[in-house]
């Protein structure tokens, strides 16, 4: 489908506006498709709460921890939290 055909379907006569919408849609689709995911492991230390992410990481999707209390090979998903202060009061 060409830009002209899309503009006829919408309908709009502003080509720049239509191209901007197409570019936004392509960017949004690329963020929804998980085609470039890498996995890594980290060693955690007792009484350390914050860890620096790898320099190449763009987005953290999930965090799992090895839960050996039930099964020695079972991973449990850790709930995500946002905007935690750096002061550790617990």
Secondary structure as GFF3:
##gff-version 3
##sequence-region A 1 90
A	DSSP	alpha_helix	3	10	.	.	.	ID=ss1
A	DSSP	alpha_helix	15	32	.	.	.	ID=ss2
A	DSSP	beta_strand	64	66	.	.	.	ID=ss3
A	DSSP	beta_strand	75	77	.	.	.	ID=ss4
###
